[in-house]
């Protein structure tokens, strides 16, 4: 029956060998204990009823429970006093490195709480630079009243006190410098990790700023820029590269520039063997696209905010260079990592849907270069990768005339319905000389003739309606727009 599970437990030993009887008895007892534990867990879940633990409450509860285990706090008051003064670095030298030791995880939990508190305070005080401890308490207490955590754990008064008191400690004792708090918030890392990142952030900014000739550089020179940026992150396990402890992953980390060259289509890059492809793709996603991309993005965002002077200012292409003080490479670096190319034009063409593959996008580059030569007498290195130039080139291309003729309904034969509902939303499945019209669950409702092979797999992206009426027919109700 649906919703019921049959659990079979042995009730007697099956062996007659004297040496195996006790072994099977032990196995029977272990299975019975597992079954009893399962029933008890189900009973406790049922008793919990509608109790819901929010992510913030879960974080605080986990922090309190760990503190009790390691420091012997016997009540909530002792825990709150401890929370007023504890800092991640006091708990473990491995804080913010992804270490799995007990104290390292406790330190990371404190750091995650600080990240929440600091984010809340910064976003509540974007236009208020004179935030003190008392104001922090007031703002966090007001925020608490609007959180799901308060509604989900109304009986736990200590949760509110934990947030409010930790907020005051962050402002007065742990991160008292308002400018530092704002920078750490803008980086996007947890505060303790952000302090480490702040050491290399100026170096990243300097390397981005030195790339004014990127548009004219050779592929080897371009690849070297990304390798230099990656070396800054390679050793740190907080904001930097991180892999599993397997031999394969550790080997990839040691030779990560080879993976970079392959992913970015660098000169002379070797293609990975099939057995290594998945591991290298995982390294690209986790460390090149994400970790290196986030680090670059954090520095660029901080440069924009510092240059704009207004925390609410919205970035624009027209003002991007003058505001950040960076060349266009700073604008493109993260996108290049995402798309796996050294050429900003290729990233642009892929992002805009002008090409479906990097090879196709590379072939379009000649068209842009010819257009630019006509528009600009002596293009600079920056002109060659200026996103505003790319957009202007795209606008110069002829647009495809939209279909204006109303499509004619196509006659169909009902096969999986009697048509009692009159109207059905369907999708086409192309078959040999015919089309199967199915509903969202995949059940066939009708068929129609397609002797000219007009339908293919791409048509599933369009919307169609099957109408029974006197004569069943199918008409297209929506067509996905396609670029030239």
Helices and strands as residue ranges (DSSP letters): H 18-48, H 55-71, H 76-83, H 88-91, H 102-124, H 133-144, H 148-152, H 157-169, I 170-174, H 178-187, H 191-209, G 214-216, H 219-233, H 247-254, H 256-263, H 274-283, I 284-292, H 293-308, H 317-324, H 328-339, H 344-351, H 358-375, G 383-385, H 387-396, E 410-411, E 413-414, E 423-431, E 434-438, E 444-449, G 457-461, E 463-467, E 473-478
